[in-house]
């Protein structure tokens, strides 16, 4: 999977105890999508920096950059939602491949 990808929000995580740098941060379960909108890979836990909701298609980033949108630096984050997708225009490439 590339560092940037699209996914669907499929659930949320409620954690009564977590790292102090994640206090006040919403955690969502996202399912990566193929270019044609079908699931691609295992669900991931992501921090939400844009106010995404259940069922929405989102733009996510994976890797060190995932902690950049958070108010506290150095948060232990691997995946972050950085945008809500309005529409996808896949190119003429392989429509069933992952982003």
NORURHU-V181790 format. One record per residue. PSI is psi in degrees with one decimal (* if undefined). BURIAL is + if it has 9 or more other ideal C-beta (glycine too) atoms within 8 Angstrom, else -. D_CENTER is the distance of its C-alpha to the mean C-alpha in Angstrom with 1 decimal. Layout:
# NORURHU-V181790
PSI/BURIAL/D_CENTER  PSI/BURIAL/D_CENTER
This chain:
# NORURHU-V181790
139.3/-/12.4  170.2/-/12.3  -30.4/-/10.6  135.4/-/9.0  167.9/+/7.8  155.1/+/7.3  166.8/+/6.2  137.1/+/8.0  122.3/+/7.8  -1.8/+/10.6  -179.5/-/11.5  160.9/-/11.7  132.4/-/13.2  121.1/-/16.4  117.3/-/17.8  -25.2/-/21.3  130.5/-/21.4  171.3/-/18.9  139.2/-/19.2  -26.9/-/20.8  -9.2/+/18.4  5.9/+/15.7  132.6/-/18.3  3.3/-/17.2  130.0/+/13.5  134.2/-/11.6  128.5/+/9.6  154.4/+/7.8  126.3/+/7.8  150.2/+/5.7  112.1/+/8.0  147.1/+/7.9  149.1/+/10.7  172.7/+/13.9  -27.8/+/15.5  4.5/-/17.5  -0.5/-/14.8  153.8/-/15.6  147.0/-/13.4  96.9/+/13.1  -177.4/-/12.8  150.0/-/12.2  150.9/-/9.6  152.6/+/7.5  129.6/+/7.5  147.5/+/5.1  145.8/+/7.1  114.8/+/7.3  4.1/-/9.5  -0.6/+/10.4  37.3/-/11.5  157.6/+/9.5  173.9/-/11.4  133.9/-/12.1  -10.8/-/12.3  149.3/+/10.7  131.1/+/9.2  161.5/+/6.4  126.5/+/6.2  158.5/+/3.8  142.3/+/6.3  139.2/+/7.8  -165.7/-/11.2  -33.9/-/13.5  -15.9/-/12.2  -25.8/+/9.1  -11.1/+/11.9  -39.5/-/13.5  -8.5/-/12.3  149.9/+/13.6  -26.8/-/17.3  125.2/-/18.5  152.3/-/18.6  16.1/-/18.3  142.1/+/15.8  82.5/-/14.9  138.9/+/11.2  -24.5/-/9.6  134.7/+/5.8  142.2/+/4.9  124.0/+/3.9  -0.4/+/7.2  155.3/-/8.6  127.6/+/9.7  128.9/+/11.3  -40.6/-/15.0  146.8/-/16.2  130.3/-/15.7  85.2/-/18.9  146.5/-/18.8  -178.2/-/21.5  4.0/-/24.6  -164.2/-/23.3  108.1/-/22.6  -19.5/-/20.8  2.6/-/19.8  161.3/-/18.1  159.2/+/14.5  */+/13.0
